[in-house]
Amino acid sequence: MDEYNWPARRPDVPGQSSEEVWTATLAVLPLGASVAGEVIGRQPFGIFIRVDGLPNAVALAEIIAMPEGMGLPILGARIRGEVIGHAEHNHQVRVRLHGSGTALG
């Protein structure tokens, strides 16, 4: 897989519409919530994260929301951060990565 591909959505929650999944995501990940997950996509502008416990939630950490001097974490890296916004139009959770100790391994 080319690391700059758009991450595929996974239909891991059968029987739920995308709106139901989004509503549940908003309830679990309000502004300021801590987030951990796996890097599932890389773009020149940031990384896409599959959020732990929410298999259909996609988070985006843009370069401008990364600690200064931090490179893009590799595919499969475990990261953590904080919810700084929600993009209703494409059902993305916006995340600011934490400084030292962001990569979990």
Buried (B, 14 or more C-beta within 10 A) or exposed (E): EEEEEEBEEEEEBEEBEEEEBBEBBBEBBEEEBEBEBBBBBBBEEBBBBBBEEBBBBBBBBBBEBBEEEBEBBEBEBBBBBBBBEBEEEEBBBBBBBBEEEBBEE
